[in-house]
Amino acid sequence: MTFSIAAKCLETGMFGCAITTTNMACGSRAIFAKAGTGAVLSQSWSNPGLGPVGIQLLSEGKNAEETIKGIVKADRFPGWRQLAVVDKDGKTAVHHGDKITSIKSHATAPGAIAAGNGIVHERVSNGMIEGYLRNPKMHFGYRLLHALDGGVAAGGQAKQLHSAALLIVDDLAFPIVDLRVELDSDPLTKLRFLWEIYRPQIETYRLRAMDPGNAPSPDLLV
């Protein structure tokens, strides 16, 4: 029981994913992105190994449709998976396994795809896209979080949410944002709290990795 979004920011070129679910560790098991390459969602009886497969296919120049087909071909049990991809050009593709018996859906916009399973009705995916598009001038991270809020406003999922995650890549080999909430009674509020604290520090952490001589003193940050 999960709903999530993968997107390319058409203004900055960043890729990112946001997700919320009943289960633990969705940030490590279900969302994947690589700078300049694309993003992958792997959920519903998730196989975390499929995310790297998708990223590798995208890295080889495969488009979204080709990548989805490649992921499905690489998996022994594709009927249990819900998969979504956004490629370097912002094109999207999706796979809904035929073993998924709960309500499932997806919705798209230029550069973005939202997908859910175990949701209360199919409109949840549309709600995510509407949330993502509502404030196009805001920071990409806020837009991804607004997508999750839109999914909740549209009905969300049947069971209580317990975890959530936000992943963003830009132009570096590592994510510029990788925030996760586990086993919380209100994970989306907690994730937004973490984002509000972390966002002003993004450039500082970038400098500490790439230009430490011009970064703030180490005693000020972890």
Rosetta silent file (secondary structure, phi, psi, omega in degrees, C-alpha in Angstrom):
SEQUENCE: MTFSIAAKCLETGMFGCAITTTNMACGSRAIFAKAGTGAVLSQSWSNPGLGPVGIQLLSEGKNAEETIKGIVKADRFPGWRQLAVVDKDGKTAVHHGDKITSIKSHATAPGAIAAGNGIVHERVSNGMIEGYLRNPKMHFGYRLLHALDGGVAAGGQAKQLHSAALLIVDDLAFPIVDLRVELDSDPLTKLRFLWEIYRPQIETYRLRAMDPGNAPSPDLLV
SCORE:     score description
SCORE:     0.000 S_00000001
   1 L     0.000  101.521 -167.883    0.000    0.000    0.000 S_00000001
   2 E  -150.414  144.803  164.732    2.020    2.849   -1.397 S_00000001
   3 E  -138.060  144.642 -169.494    1.747    6.020   -3.429 S_00000001
   4 E  -157.723  171.142  178.368    4.647    7.906   -4.926 S_00000001
   5 E  -141.258  142.454  169.902    5.899   10.183   -7.661 S_00000001
   6 E  -123.376  138.973 -174.375    8.989   10.256   -9.876 S_00000001
   7 E  -153.984  156.141  166.013    9.775   13.408  -11.824 S_00000001
   8 E  -110.825  126.938  174.803   12.245   15.472  -13.784 S_00000001
   9 L   -73.444  113.495 -175.263   12.210   19.176  -13.010 S_00000001
  10 L   -70.868  -12.352  179.279   11.915   20.661  -16.487 S_00000001
  11 L   -91.456  -41.961 -175.141   13.422   23.931  -15.286 S_00000001
  12 L  -104.855  -18.986 -175.525   16.526   22.708  -13.413 S_00000001
  13 L    84.877   -0.977  176.334   17.065   19.190  -14.800 S_00000001
  14 L   -65.784  151.339  169.564   16.954   17.656  -11.329 S_00000001
  15 E  -115.001  149.143  179.272   15.358   14.236  -10.889 S_00000001
  16 E  -161.297  165.790  177.526   13.521   13.207   -7.764 S_00000001
  17 E  -140.282  148.101  170.850   11.067   10.884   -6.074 S_00000001
  18 E  -136.627  142.754 -172.361    8.747   11.180   -3.109 S_00000001
  19 E  -149.668  149.674  170.831    6.947    8.254   -1.520 S_00000001
  20 E  -145.695  149.249 -172.630    4.777    7.307    1.432 S_00000001
  21 E  -163.476  175.478  175.690    3.530    3.915    2.576 S_00000001
  22 L   -78.469  -32.835 -169.899    2.523    1.654    5.435 S_00000001
  23 L   -89.322  168.441  179.827    5.786   -0.297    5.467 S_00000001
  24 L   -82.433  160.401  166.790    9.295    0.542    6.606 S_00000001
  25 L    62.984   32.280  179.024   12.331    1.550    4.549 S_00000001
  26 H   -65.013  -28.362  179.913   10.523    2.789    1.442 S_00000001
  27 H   -66.970  -26.702  179.230   13.358    5.251    0.862 S_00000001
  28 H   -98.569  -20.035 -172.447   15.862    2.447    0.403 S_00000001
  29 H  -103.538  -20.757 -165.929   13.622   -0.135   -1.261 S_00000001
  30 L  -128.599  -14.488 -177.033   11.388    1.689   -3.702 S_00000001
  31 E  -124.973  135.289 -173.822   12.787    4.987   -5.060 S_00000001
  32 E  -144.496  142.108  178.529   15.878    5.412   -7.221 S_00000001
  33 E  -155.653  150.286  176.924   17.380    8.277   -9.220 S_00000001
  34 E  -136.315  134.768 -177.480   20.614    9.171  -10.979 S_00000001
  35 L   -56.776  135.222  176.764   21.735   12.655  -11.995 S_00000001
  36 L    68.783    8.896 -169.604   21.267   13.419  -15.671 S_00000001
  37 L  -126.200  -52.959 -178.847   19.748    9.983  -16.224 S_00000001
  38 E   152.366 -170.610 -178.161   16.303    9.424  -14.733 S_00000001
  39 E  -144.352  152.678 -176.486   14.301    7.978  -11.866 S_00000001
  40 E  -136.617  138.225  170.142   12.604    4.671  -11.091 S_00000001
  41 E  -110.326  133.157  176.763    9.816    3.580   -8.744 S_00000001
  42 E  -133.420  103.451 -172.123    9.649   -0.090   -7.692 S_00000001
  43 E  -141.957  178.883 -172.290    6.718   -0.812   -5.385 S_00000001
  44 L    63.364  102.019 -171.153    3.933   -3.276   -4.464 S_00000001
  45 L    49.521   54.427 -168.595    5.770   -6.357   -3.175 S_00000001
  46 L   -62.511  142.176  170.582    8.818   -4.303   -4.026 S_00000001
  47 L  -111.955  103.963 -176.674   12.030   -5.834   -5.288 S_00000001
  48 L   -60.837  -20.539  179.422   14.783   -3.319   -4.424 S_00000001
  49 L   -70.552  -16.619 -177.781   17.034   -4.925   -7.003 S_00000001
  50 H   -77.432  -26.311  177.237   14.858   -3.647   -9.833 S_00000001
  51 H   -60.545  -52.575  177.151   15.669   -0.004   -9.182 S_00000001
  52 H   -60.926  -33.661  175.398   19.362   -0.388  -10.042 S_00000001
  53 H   -59.944  -46.607  178.753   18.397   -2.444  -13.101 S_00000001
  54 H   -62.408  -43.674  179.463   16.257    0.449  -14.297 S_00000001
  55 H   -63.015  -39.136  178.098   18.930    3.032  -13.588 S_00000001
  56 H   -63.719  -43.539  178.776   21.477    0.971  -15.517 S_00000001
  57 H   -62.958  -42.295  176.424   19.161    0.706  -18.519 S_00000001
  58 H   -62.915  -38.315  179.268   18.540    4.452  -18.430 S_00000001
  59 H   -64.691  -27.336  178.243   22.314    5.015  -18.172 S_00000001
  60 L   -81.834   -0.658  177.578   22.735    2.985  -21.357 S_00000001
  61 L    97.119    6.356  177.297   20.453    5.409  -23.168 S_00000001
  62 L   -68.945  144.933  175.733   17.221    3.419  -23.039 S_00000001
  63 L   -84.140 -178.844 -173.771   14.050    5.483  -22.968 S_00000001
  64 H   -60.926  -46.845 -178.885   11.280    5.051  -20.403 S_00000001
  65 H   -63.490  -43.580  178.719    9.314    2.423  -22.349 S_00000001
  66 H   -64.055  -36.871 -179.605   12.422    0.416  -23.156 S_00000001
  67 H   -67.983  -44.869  177.130   13.505    0.609  -19.523 S_00000001
  68 H   -57.748  -46.289  179.553   10.183   -0.657  -18.198 S_00000001
  69 H   -61.235  -39.193  178.909   10.317   -3.576  -20.624 S_00000001
  70 H   -67.066  -40.448  178.057   13.875   -4.334  -19.548 S_00000001
  71 H   -63.725  -47.261  179.819   13.007   -4.270  -15.850 S_00000001
  72 H   -59.079  -41.833  179.793   10.026   -6.574  -16.377 S_00000001
  73 H   -65.125  -32.083 -177.144   12.184   -8.958  -18.389 S_00000001
  74 H   -79.441  -13.303 -174.043   14.830   -9.002  -15.639 S_00000001
  75 L  -100.193  140.866  177.750   12.364   -9.916  -12.873 S_00000001
  76 L   -77.188  -23.350 -173.614   11.141  -13.430  -12.086 S_00000001
  77 L  -130.917   57.148 -174.841    7.862  -12.162  -10.648 S_00000001
  78 H   -65.088  -20.885  179.663    6.775   -9.081  -12.608 S_00000001
  79 H   -63.874  -20.177 -178.600    3.113   -9.749  -11.905 S_00000001
  80 H   -93.066   -4.580 -170.827    3.621   -8.612   -8.316 S_00000001
  81 L  -103.760  147.249  164.836    5.338   -5.319   -9.161 S_00000001
  82 E  -115.788  120.665 -172.955    4.224   -1.783   -9.800 S_00000001
  83 E  -126.862  145.689  174.996    6.966    0.058  -11.668 S_00000001
  84 E  -146.361  148.659 -176.023    7.320    3.567  -13.052 S_00000001
  85 E  -139.305  142.244  165.017   10.110    5.359  -14.886 S_00000001
  86 E  -124.835  129.901 -174.473   10.945    8.886  -16.008 S_00000001
  87 E   -97.874 -176.517 -173.495   13.838    9.150  -18.465 S_00000001
  88 L   -62.852  -22.656  179.206   16.382   11.868  -19.259 S_00000001
  89 L   -94.498    2.871 -179.148   13.958   13.549  -21.654 S_00000001
  90 L    83.759    7.255  175.913   11.112   13.559  -19.141 S_00000001
  91 L   -77.978  152.894 -174.481    9.213   10.750  -20.882 S_00000001
  92 E  -129.041  160.379  175.305    7.437    8.259  -18.626 S_00000001
  93 E  -155.275  158.632 -174.788    6.298    4.637  -18.582 S_00000001
  94 E  -144.884  154.769  173.385    4.543    2.337  -16.112 S_00000001
  95 E  -136.040  126.035  173.394    3.910   -1.345  -15.363 S_00000001
  96 E  -113.082  111.310 -179.097    1.062   -2.647  -13.215 S_00000001
  97 L   -65.534  144.902 -176.756    1.511   -6.330  -12.423 S_00000001
  98 L   -75.832   -5.707  175.577   -1.532   -8.546  -12.877 S_00000001
  99 L   -88.056   -7.554  179.163   -1.039  -10.094   -9.409 S_00000001
 100 L   -79.226  110.397 -174.781   -1.770   -6.754   -7.715 S_00000001
 101 L   -93.772  -14.815  179.095   -5.341   -7.190   -6.513 S_00000001
 102 L   -77.335  170.499  175.263   -5.748   -3.881   -4.695 S_00000001
 103 L   -64.146  132.003 -178.251   -6.858   -0.660   -6.375 S_00000001
 104 E  -140.594  151.487  179.578   -3.978    0.674   -8.437 S_00000001
 105 E  -164.105  170.873  171.148   -3.509    3.586  -10.808 S_00000001
 106 E  -148.299  162.263  176.469   -1.081    6.045  -12.297 S_00000001
 107 E  -147.964  153.645 -176.054   -1.218    9.551  -13.738 S_00000001
 108 E  -132.717  160.077  169.781    1.250   11.612  -15.732 S_00000001
 109 E  -146.458  167.264  177.675    2.256   15.156  -16.572 S_00000001
 110 L   -53.364  117.341  178.370    5.203   16.446  -18.618 S_00000001
 111 L    82.020    7.255 -174.981    8.261   15.099  -16.816 S_00000001
 112 E  -146.243  147.104  173.404    6.334   13.346  -14.038 S_00000001
 113 E  -141.614  132.548  177.259    4.560   10.098  -13.208 S_00000001
 114 E  -116.015  143.689 -178.514    2.629    9.229  -10.048 S_00000001
 115 E  -146.125  148.025  178.499    1.554    5.702   -9.110 S_00000001
 116 E  -148.177  153.201  172.602   -0.260    4.050   -6.249 S_00000001
 117 E  -141.485  153.263 -173.803   -1.485    0.672   -5.058 S_00000001
 118 L    67.634   22.493 -178.323   -3.642   -0.208   -2.081 S_00000001
 119 E   -90.934  164.895 -173.783   -5.198    3.221   -2.520 S_00000001
 120 L   -76.135  -27.354  172.855   -8.836    4.053   -1.796 S_00000001
 121 L  -163.363  167.397 -173.114   -9.618    4.886   -5.430 S_00000001
 122 L   -65.502  -20.212 -176.488   -7.856    5.533   -8.711 S_00000001
 123 H   -69.859  -10.842  179.284   -8.073    9.339   -8.361 S_00000001
 124 H   -58.631  -40.893  179.406   -5.258    9.329   -5.800 S_00000001
 125 H   -64.390  -40.950  175.448   -2.677    9.323   -8.604 S_00000001
 126 H   -62.138  -38.310  177.737   -4.382   12.300  -10.259 S_00000001
 127 H   -61.309  -37.476  177.594   -4.347   14.063   -6.899 S_00000001
 128 H   -64.582  -45.640  179.787   -0.586   13.612   -6.707 S_00000001
 129 H   -63.546  -41.289  177.793   -0.057   15.096  -10.156 S_00000001
 130 H   -61.344  -42.027  177.860   -2.352   18.012   -9.327 S_00000001
 131 H   -63.265  -40.928 -179.511   -0.376   18.661   -6.143 S_00000001
 132 H   -64.414  -37.402 -175.431    2.916   18.510   -8.038 S_00000001
 133 H   -86.037   -9.328 -168.757    1.723   20.994  -10.664 S_00000001
 134 L   -62.587  -38.829 -176.690    0.012   23.419   -8.298 S_00000001
 135 L  -128.797   77.523 -171.259    3.006   25.698   -7.649 S_00000001
 136 L   -65.141  -16.751 -179.346    5.406   25.324  -10.601 S_00000001
 137 L   -91.251   -6.826  179.859    7.759   28.083   -9.436 S_00000001
 138 L   -75.391  163.060  176.941    8.458   26.524   -6.050 S_00000001
 139 L   -55.971  142.664 -179.453   11.587   24.486   -5.315 S_00000001
 140 H   -50.410  -39.886 -179.988   11.431   21.002   -6.804 S_00000001
 141 H   -61.447  -41.752  177.340   11.507   19.458   -3.316 S_00000001
 142 H   -63.475  -40.140 -178.761    8.374   21.311   -2.267 S_00000001
 143 H   -63.550  -39.585  177.256    6.605   20.214   -5.439 S_00000001
 144 H   -65.343  -40.608  177.135    7.385   16.565   -4.743 S_00000001
 145 H   -66.775  -38.199  177.110    6.083   16.917   -1.192 S_00000001
 146 H   -62.959  -29.836  176.415    2.969   18.666   -2.491 S_00000001
 147 H   -63.038  -43.931  177.489    2.388   15.629   -4.675 S_00000001
 148 H   -63.922  -41.309  176.909    2.175   13.407   -1.594 S_00000001
 149 H   -60.218  -39.392  178.824   -0.139   15.924    0.051 S_00000001
 150 H   -64.638  -35.267  176.219   -2.298   15.815   -3.065 S_00000001
 151 H   -65.128  -41.001  177.175   -2.492   12.037   -2.826 S_00000001
 152 H   -64.633  -45.717 -178.788   -3.664   12.264    0.767 S_00000001
 153 H   -61.785  -27.940  179.519   -6.219   14.948   -0.091 S_00000001
 154 L   -85.585    0.853  176.655   -7.594   12.689   -2.824 S_00000001
 155 L   127.794  -27.340  176.504   -8.150    9.872   -0.334 S_00000001
 156 L    66.140 -146.388 -176.909   -4.762    8.265    0.156 S_00000001
 157 E  -112.757  170.087 -173.784   -4.507    4.606    1.000 S_00000001
 158 L   -71.942  -34.447 -178.714   -6.629    2.200    2.984 S_00000001
 159 L  -103.285  162.130 -178.121   -4.158    1.691    5.853 S_00000001
 160 L   -64.301  141.055  174.668   -2.377    4.265    7.997 S_00000001
 161 L   -74.389  139.972 -179.824    0.806    5.779    6.624 S_00000001
 162 L  -126.976  -21.967 -177.913    3.932    4.961    8.640 S_00000001
 163 E  -143.461  162.850 -179.236    6.898    6.006    6.525 S_00000001
 164 E  -160.815  159.029 -179.748    7.888    8.474    3.816 S_00000001
 165 E  -154.351  155.216  178.600   10.954    9.563    1.868 S_00000001
 166 E  -135.473  125.693 -178.553   12.235   12.292   -0.426 S_00000001
 167 E  -129.864  129.609  177.740   15.106   11.784   -2.895 S_00000001
 168 E  -137.337  134.450  172.434   16.579   14.417   -5.239 S_00000001
 169 E  -119.444  150.718 -178.749   19.617   14.270   -7.524 S_00000001
 170 L  -125.694  -98.132 -176.057   21.118   17.194   -9.383 S_00000001
 171 L  -125.808   19.291 -178.272   24.558   17.242  -11.026 S_00000001
 172 L  -117.989  166.803 -179.321   26.604   15.174   -8.578 S_00000001
 173 L   -73.766  -14.229 -179.770   27.263   11.467   -8.153 S_00000001
 174 L  -120.070  157.931  178.790   25.358   11.474   -4.860 S_00000001
 175 L   -64.243  143.671  172.793   21.859   12.731   -3.976 S_00000001
 176 L   -84.973  -17.890  175.132   21.591   16.317   -2.839 S_00000001
 177 E  -141.186  129.093  175.388   18.550   15.272   -0.755 S_00000001
 178 E  -149.480   84.456 -174.222   17.889   11.847    0.767 S_00000001
 179 E  -111.836  138.509 -174.902   15.461   12.192    3.684 S_00000001
 180 E  -140.655  141.649  176.173   13.550    9.316    5.293 S_00000001
 181 E  -123.405  131.823 -178.748   10.943    8.891    8.016 S_00000001
 182 L  -123.275  137.912  171.181   10.260    5.488    9.577 S_00000001
 183 L    47.619   55.125  178.798    7.405    4.252   11.783 S_00000001
 184 L  -115.523  147.584 -179.635    5.906    7.638   12.515 S_00000001
 185 L   -73.541  -17.568  178.793    2.235    8.338   13.212 S_00000001
 186 L  -143.095   70.043 -170.484    2.348   11.326   10.823 S_00000001
 187 H   -64.508  -29.540 -179.025    5.242   10.667    8.421 S_00000001
 188 H   -71.994  -37.001  174.448    4.393   13.385    5.906 S_00000001
 189 H   -64.002  -42.191  179.785    4.444   16.104    8.553 S_00000001
 190 H   -65.712  -40.333  179.485    7.753   14.743    9.823 S_00000001
 191 H   -64.603  -41.416  177.206    9.212   14.583    6.308 S_00000001
 192 H   -64.343  -38.109  175.943    8.237   18.188    5.649 S_00000001
 193 H   -58.820  -46.984  178.759    9.828   19.153    8.999 S_00000001
 194 H   -62.905  -41.833  179.289   13.088   17.471    7.938 S_00000001
 195 H   -62.269  -43.651 -179.166   12.938   19.145    4.521 S_00000001
 196 H   -61.351  -36.093  177.913   12.436   22.603    6.012 S_00000001
 197 H   -74.803  -40.928 -172.325   15.541   22.126    8.156 S_00000001
 198 H   -78.438  -34.666 -173.052   17.648   20.507    5.456 S_00000001
 199 H   -52.650  -46.721 -179.383   16.827   22.702    2.472 S_00000001
 200 H   -65.781  -13.006 -177.491   18.907   25.737    3.586 S_00000001
 201 H   -99.751   -2.200 -176.132   21.889   23.415    4.107 S_00000001
 202 H   -55.850  -48.246 -176.639   21.889   21.756    0.684 S_00000001
 203 H   -68.425  -32.741  177.236   24.516   24.080   -0.777 S_00000001
 204 H   -63.141  -45.717  179.214   26.680   23.822    2.339 S_00000001
 205 H   -67.188  -32.971  174.704   26.823   20.050    2.084 S_00000001
 206 H   -61.557  -47.057  179.969   27.588   20.361   -1.632 S_00000001
 207 H   -63.269  -39.438 -178.609   30.521   22.655   -0.854 S_00000001
 208 H   -64.162  -27.646  177.277   31.826   20.388    1.877 S_00000001
 209 H   -84.103  -41.889 -169.099   32.021   17.568   -0.663 S_00000001
 210 H  -104.075  -22.772 -177.923   33.266   19.483   -3.713 S_00000001
 211 L  -150.442   65.028 -171.536   35.020   22.600   -2.358 S_00000001
 212 H   -60.642  -25.609  179.875   35.693   22.085    1.370 S_00000001
 213 H   -65.840  -22.258  179.701   37.982   25.092    1.647 S_00000001
 214 H  -108.181   11.841 -179.926   35.029   27.377    1.011 S_00000001
 215 L   -93.838  158.708  176.610   32.513   25.446    3.121 S_00000001
 216 L   -56.765  156.849 -179.126   31.397   26.375    6.648 S_00000001
 217 L   -55.303  138.527 -179.291   33.524   25.185    9.540 S_00000001
 218 H   -58.597  -23.238 -178.531   33.079   21.444   10.311 S_00000001
 219 H   -76.192   -4.099 -179.855   32.122   22.192   13.895 S_00000001
 220 H   -93.140  -22.060 -176.452   28.904   23.811   12.669 S_00000001
 221 L  -138.734  162.415  176.272   27.462   20.800   10.847 S_00000001
 222 L   -69.002    0.000    0.000   27.631   17.032   10.872 S_00000001
